[in-house]
């Protein structure tokens, strides 16, 4: 029994490590697909916000950082408000979320 539990624990840990999001890969996708609107550091581009007539949230804000990973992933892959889906980030949305989390204060 103890051996079985140990094996299951090790397998779960290994699976988590394999599927862990990669913030460095997320930065590359963010720089390509998100930075022009959301800024290089998560601070919205005021010209884009004005042009689109939207109030973009600072991605470093407590409000955004408190948003679940699933909800951020959905916003990236499905779009939210006037933000269109980001097709180039769809396969790596978890990586982008991991990169956004590096700004958490």
C-alpha positions as a Markdown table, in Angstrom:
| # | Residue | x | y | z |
|---|---|---|---|---|
| 1 | Unk | 0.0 | 0.0 | 0.0 |
| 2 | Unk | 2.8 | 2.4 | 1.0 |
| 3 | Unk | 4.6 | 1.6 | -2.2 |
| 4 | Unk | 1.5 | 2.3 | -4.3 |
| 5 | Unk | 1.0 | 5.7 | -2.7 |
| 6 | Unk | 4.6 | 6.6 | -3.1 |
| 7 | Unk | 4.4 | 5.7 | -6.8 |
| 8 | Unk | 1.2 | 7.7 | -7.3 |
| 9 | Unk | 2.7 | 10.7 | -5.6 |
| 10 | Unk | 5.8 | 10.6 | -7.7 |
| 11 | Unk | 3.8 | 10.1 | -10.9 |
| 12 | Unk | 1.6 | 13.1 | -10.0 |
| 13 | Unk | 4.6 | 15.3 | -9.2 |
| 14 | Unk | 6.3 | 14.3 | -12.5 |
| 15 | Unk | 3.2 | 15.1 | -14.5 |
| 16 | Unk | 2.9 | 18.5 | -12.9 |
| 17 | Unk | 6.5 | 19.3 | -13.7 |
| 18 | Unk | 6.0 | 18.2 | -17.3 |
| 19 | Unk | 2.8 | 20.4 | -17.8 |
| 20 | Unk | 4.0 | 23.4 | -15.7 |
| 21 | Unk | 3.7 | 26.7 | -17.5 |
| 22 | Unk | 6.8 | 28.3 | -18.8 |
| 23 | Unk | 7.0 | 32.0 | -18.1 |
| 24 | Unk | 10.0 | 32.5 | -20.4 |
| 25 | Unk | 8.0 | 31.0 | -23.3 |
| 26 | Unk | 5.0 | 33.2 | -22.2 |
| 27 | Unk | 7.2 | 36.3 | -22.4 |
| 28 | Unk | 8.0 | 35.5 | -26.1 |
| 29 | Unk | 4.3 | 35.1 | -26.9 |
| 30 | Unk | 3.4 | 38.2 | -24.9 |
| 31 | Unk | 6.0 | 40.3 | -26.6 |
| 32 | Unk | 4.7 | 39.2 | -30.0 |
| 33 | Unk | 0.9 | 39.3 | -29.4 |
| 34 | Unk | 0.1 | 41.4 | -26.4 |
| 35 | Unk | 2.8 | 44.0 | -25.8 |
| 36 | Unk | 1.5 | 46.5 | -28.4 |
| 37 | Unk | -1.8 | 47.0 | -26.4 |
| 38 | Unk | -0.8 | 46.0 | -22.9 |
| 39 | Unk | 2.7 | 47.5 | -22.8 |
| 40 | Unk | 6.0 | 45.8 | -22.2 |
| 41 | Unk | 5.4 | 45.6 | -18.4 |
| 42 | Unk | 1.6 | 45.1 | -18.3 |
| 43 | Unk | 0.8 | 48.9 | -18.2 |
| 44 | Unk | -1.8 | 49.6 | -20.9 |
| 45 | Unk | -0.8 | 51.7 | -23.9 |
| 46 | Unk | -2.8 | 54.9 | -23.4 |
| 47 | Unk | -3.0 | 55.6 | -27.2 |
| 48 | Unk | -4.6 | 52.2 | -27.9 |
| 49 | Unk | -7.0 | 52.5 | -25.0 |
| 50 | Unk | -8.1 | 55.9 | -26.2 |
| 51 | Unk | -8.4 | 54.8 | -29.8 |
| 52 | Unk | -10.5 | 51.7 | -28.8 |
| 53 | Unk | -12.4 | 53.8 | -26.2 |
| 54 | Unk | -11.8 | 51.3 | -23.5 |
| 55 | Unk | -10.4 | 51.3 | -20.0 |
| 56 | Unk | -7.7 | 48.7 | -20.0 |
| 57 | Unk | -6.6 | 47.2 | -16.7 |
| 58 | Unk | -3.0 | 47.2 | -15.6 |
| 59 | Unk | -2.0 | 43.6 | -15.7 |
| 60 | Unk | 0.1 | 44.1 | -12.6 |
| 61 | Unk | -2.9 | 45.4 | -10.6 |
| 62 | Unk | -4.2 | 43.5 | -7.6 |
| 63 | Unk | -7.5 | 43.1 | -9.5 |
| 64 | Unk | -6.0 | 41.3 | -12.5 |
| 65 | Unk | -3.5 | 39.3 | -10.3 |
| 66 | Unk | -6.5 | 38.1 | -8.3 |
| 67 | Unk | -8.2 | 36.7 | -11.4 |
| 68 | Unk | -7.9 | 32.9 | -11.7 |
| 69 | Unk | -5.6 | 31.4 | -14.2 |
| 70 | Unk | -8.5 | 29.8 | -16.0 |
| 71 | Unk | -10.3 | 33.2 | -16.4 |
| 72 | Unk | -7.1 | 34.8 | -17.7 |
| 73 | Unk | -6.6 | 31.9 | -20.1 |
| 74 | Unk | -10.2 | 32.3 | -21.3 |
| 75 | Unk | -9.6 | 36.0 | -21.9 |
| 76 | Unk | -6.6 | 35.3 | -24.0 |
| 77 | Unk | -8.0 | 32.5 | -26.0 |
| 78 | Unk | -11.6 | 33.8 | -26.4 |
| 79 | Unk | -11.2 | 37.5 | -26.0 |
| 80 | Unk | -13.0 | 39.8 | -23.5 |
| 81 | Unk | -14.8 | 43.0 | -24.1 |
| 82 | Unk | -13.3 | 44.6 | -27.2 |
| 83 | Unk | -10.2 | 42.5 | -27.0 |
| 84 | Unk | -10.3 | 39.9 | -29.7 |
| 85 | Unk | -9.1 | 36.3 | -29.2 |
| 86 | Unk | -5.3 | 35.9 | -29.6 |
| 87 | Unk | -5.0 | 32.9 | -31.9 |
| 88 | Unk | -1.2 | 32.9 | -31.8 |
| 89 | Unk | -1.4 | 32.5 | -28.0 |
| 90 | Unk | -4.0 | 29.9 | -27.9 |
| 91 | Unk | -1.7 | 26.9 | -27.5 |
| 92 | Unk | 0.5 | 28.8 | -25.1 |
| 93 | Unk | -2.0 | 30.8 | -23.0 |
| 94 | Unk | -0.9 | 29.1 | -19.8 |
| 95 | Unk | 2.6 | 30.3 | -20.5 |
| 96 | Unk | 1.4 | 33.8 | -21.0 |
| 97 | Unk | -0.5 | 33.6 | -17.8 |
| 98 | Unk | 2.6 | 32.4 | -16.0 |
| 99 | Unk | 4.5 | 35.4 | -17.5 |
| 100 | Unk | 1.8 | 37.8 | -16.3 |
| 101 | Unk | 2.1 | 36.2 | -12.8 |
| 102 | Unk | 5.7 | 37.3 | -12.7 |
| 103 | Unk | 4.4 | 40.8 | -12.2 |
| 104 | Unk | 2.5 | 40.0 | -9.1 |
| 105 | Unk | 3.5 | 42.3 | -6.2 |
